[in-house]
Amino acid sequence: MVKKYDLEERTAKFGENVIFFAKKLPKNDITKRLIPQLVASSTSIGANYCEADCSESNKDFIHKMSIANKESKEAKHFLRMVSCACEEHVEIGRELWKEANELNLIFTTIIKKSKEKL
């Protein structure tokens, strides 16, 4: 069982779930532009979190976490767009959007608390 506070695993699982979701989406003129952006932003969250986890300073940590945070916001945007384009998959899109939103809120809190330490 994955613990919710294991952010490395949680962000990796989110990226995997988006990949599985993207594979189910129909391929058409609209989705062929949205899917790559959705997958890129969603999988980038975990990569940037891993970089932050290995940061060399508090300033570097904040910078990397800020990138992960931006990617989570971008993933939310593209999940919304894909859900609009593929109404038959809106429920899964909403669940993924909720997770991206939770990650966004977690990262925002971590960044805020880290800035207080500067």
C-alpha positions, 0 to 999 in steps of 0.5 A: 500500500502506498502512503499518501505522504510518500510524494515521490511514489505519489507523483510517479503513480499520478504520471503512470495513471495519466499515461494509462488514461492517455492510452484510452483516449481517442486519437483525433485532430484535437486530442493529438495536440492535447495528449502529448502536453498532458502526458508531458506536464503530468510526468514532469511533476514527479521528475521535478519533485525528485530533483527537489528532493535532491536539491543542494540548498533551500533556494534550489529546493524552492526553485525545483518545487516551484517547477513541479508546482507549475507542472501540476497546474499545467496538468490540471489545465490539460486534464480539463481540456481533454475532459472537454474533448472526450466527454466519455472519459470525463469521470476519469479526467475529474479524478485525475484533476483532483489528484493534480489539484491536491499535489498543487496544494501540497506543493504550494504549502511546502514552498510557502513553508520553505520560503519562511526558512530563508 
